[in-house]
Structures are given as C-alpha cells and as structure tokens.
C-alpha cells in the first residue's frame, strides 16, 4: 500500500520533468557545437541553468497548487496520504531538473564521464539514504533520500562544470601560445 502511495506522489511530482527534458534537448546541440568564446559559452550555461530553475519552479508551483488537491479526486480517497509526499518530493524534482540540464552541459563540453559520475553519486547516495532512513522515517525516507541524493549530485555536477570550464580555459590559452 505504501509503495502505491509513493508511486502516485512521484508520478504527480514528476509532471514538472518534461520542461527540463525539453530544455536539455534544445541546449545540447548548442553546447556541443559552440564556436564562440568561452565567456559566451559560460553565459549560455548560466542562462540555461537559471532558466531551467525558473521554469521548473513555475511548473512545480502548478503541481503543488493543482496536483496535490486533485490526488484524492483522481486516484481515490485511499491515495490521499500520497498528497503530503508530493510536498516532500518538490525540492528533489527541482534539483533533478537542474542536474539533468547540467549533465547535458557537461556532455556538450565533451565530458560525459563527469555527467555519469554525478548520476552514479545520486544513485549510490539515494539507495544508501533509503536504507539508512527507512527504519526511522518509513515512507518519508524515499523523498528525503532522493532530495539528499539530488543535492549531492548537484554539488558534484557544478564542481565538474567548473572543472570543465577550467580545462577549457587552460586548453584555449595553450592554443594561443
């Protein structure tokens, strides 16, 4: 029964996901084929990250305002306990959207290993948090563990993006010499 509650909550919370996927689809060819200066590329990356955050926050606001109250109406009264889980999943969905776009930017910089490392960190930490937190938090462990995993992966992805920028700067200064 608890798995069903979580499945409904996750399904509703993930309604914000297609926006980050659409942004990723547009930004990858722009990033991979970038011919301009490194500062122009960094500006594009910043606009992409900020834009993804803003669009996702707006989508999540709609999910919270409309999706949460509709859960018992659409799925039935027995799924009403899923509604509070959506609130717990909202921060994780924002972080997941940002991570998706940053991973695409890393791939665009020809650093797919960095992107994969962030995803593997998220998987390992999420599974560990679920195992550690489940005995004390029950069903609440899943969204909390997911949020922690996405937060750590986001920090790693931002670190890797900064590292990729540094590598690009060093390589371009070497080419000019």
KOLLOLO-487157 format. One record per residue (C-alpha): residue in one letter; x, y, z. Coordinates in steps of 0.5 Angstrom, whole numbers, plus 500, padded with zeros to 3 digits. Layout:
REM residues N
(pt A,(X,Y,Z))
...
This chain:
REM residues 177
(pt X,(500,500,500))
(pt X,(506,505,502))
(pt X,(509,503,495))
(pt X,(503,505,492))
(pt X,(502,512,496))
(pt X,(510,514,494))
(pt X,(508,512,486))
(pt X,(502,516,486))
(pt X,(506,522,489))
(pt X,(512,521,485))
(pt X,(508,521,478))
(pt X,(505,528,480))
(pt X,(511,531,482))
(pt X,(515,529,476))
(pt X,(510,533,472))
(pt X,(515,538,472))
(pt X,(520,534,469))
(pt X,(519,535,461))
(pt X,(521,542,462))
(pt X,(528,540,464))
(pt X,(528,535,458))
(pt X,(526,540,453))
(pt X,(531,545,455))
(pt X,(536,539,455))
(pt X,(534,537,448))
(pt X,(535,545,446))
(pt X,(541,546,449))
(pt X,(545,540,448))
(pt X,(547,542,440))
(pt X,(548,549,442))
(pt X,(553,547,447))
(pt X,(556,541,444))
(pt X,(557,546,437))
(pt X,(559,552,441))
(pt X,(564,556,437))
(pt X,(564,562,441))
(pt X,(569,565,446))
(pt X,(569,561,453))
(pt X,(566,567,456))
(pt X,(560,567,451))
(pt X,(559,559,453))
(pt X,(559,561,460))
(pt X,(554,566,459))
(pt X,(550,561,456))
(pt X,(551,556,461))
(pt X,(549,561,466))
(pt X,(542,563,463))
(pt X,(541,555,462))
(pt X,(541,553,469))
(pt X,(538,560,471))
(pt X,(532,559,466))
(pt X,(531,551,468))
(pt X,(531,553,475))
(pt X,(525,559,474))
(pt X,(521,554,469))
(pt X,(522,548,474))
(pt X,(520,553,480))
(pt X,(514,555,476))
(pt X,(512,548,474))
(pt X,(512,546,481))
(pt X,(508,551,484))
(pt X,(503,549,479))
(pt X,(504,542,481))
(pt X,(503,544,488))
(pt X,(497,548,487))
(pt X,(493,544,483))
(pt X,(496,537,483))
(pt X,(496,536,491))
(pt X,(489,537,492))
(pt X,(487,533,486))
(pt X,(490,527,488))
(pt X,(485,524,492))
(pt X,(480,526,487))
(pt X,(483,523,481))
(pt X,(486,517,485))
(pt X,(481,516,490))
(pt X,(481,517,498))
(pt X,(485,512,499))
(pt X,(491,515,496))
(pt X,(490,522,500))
(pt X,(496,520,504))
(pt X,(500,521,498))
(pt X,(499,528,497))
(pt X,(504,530,503))
(pt X,(509,526,500))
(pt X,(509,531,494))
(pt X,(511,537,498))
(pt X,(517,533,500))
(pt X,(519,531,493))
(pt X,(518,538,490))
(pt X,(525,540,492))
(pt X,(528,534,490))
(pt X,(525,535,483))
(pt X,(528,542,482))
(pt X,(534,539,484))
(pt X,(533,533,479))
(pt X,(532,538,473))
(pt X,(538,543,475))
(pt X,(542,536,475))
(pt X,(539,534,468))
(pt X,(541,540,465))
(pt X,(548,541,468))
(pt X,(549,534,466))
(pt X,(547,536,459))
(pt X,(552,542,459))
(pt X,(558,537,461))
(pt X,(556,532,456))
(pt X,(556,539,451))
(pt X,(563,540,454))
(pt X,(565,533,452))
(pt X,(566,531,459))
(pt X,(560,525,459))
(pt X,(564,522,465))
(pt X,(563,528,469))
(pt X,(556,527,468))
(pt X,(556,520,469))
(pt X,(559,521,476))
(pt X,(554,526,478))
(pt X,(549,521,476))
(pt X,(552,515,480))
(pt X,(553,519,486))
(pt X,(546,520,486))
(pt X,(544,513,485))
(pt X,(549,511,491))
(pt X,(547,516,496))
(pt X,(540,515,494))
(pt X,(540,508,496))
(pt X,(544,509,502))
(pt X,(540,514,505))
(pt X,(533,510,503))
(pt X,(537,504,507))
(pt X,(539,508,513))
(pt X,(533,513,514))
(pt X,(527,508,512))
(pt X,(527,504,519))
(pt X,(526,511,523))
(pt X,(522,515,517))
(pt X,(518,510,514))
(pt X,(515,512,507))
(pt X,(518,519,508))
(pt X,(525,516,507))
(pt X,(524,516,500))
(pt X,(523,523,498))
(pt X,(528,525,503))
(pt X,(533,521,501))
(pt X,(532,523,494))
(pt X,(533,530,496))
(pt X,(539,529,499))
(pt X,(542,525,493))
(pt X,(540,530,488))
(pt X,(543,536,493))
(pt X,(550,532,493))
(pt X,(550,530,485))
(pt X,(548,538,484))
(pt X,(554,540,488))
(pt X,(558,535,484))
(pt X,(556,537,478))
(pt X,(557,544,479))
(pt X,(564,542,481))
(pt X,(565,538,475))
(pt X,(562,544,471))
(pt X,(567,549,474))
(pt X,(573,544,473))
(pt X,(571,543,465))
(pt X,(571,551,465))
(pt X,(578,551,468))
(pt X,(580,545,463))
(pt X,(577,549,457))
(pt X,(581,556,459))
(pt X,(588,552,460))
(pt X,(587,549,453))
(pt X,(585,555,450))
(pt X,(591,559,453))
(pt X,(595,554,451))
(pt X,(593,554,443))
(pt X,(594,562,443))
(pt X,(601,561,445))
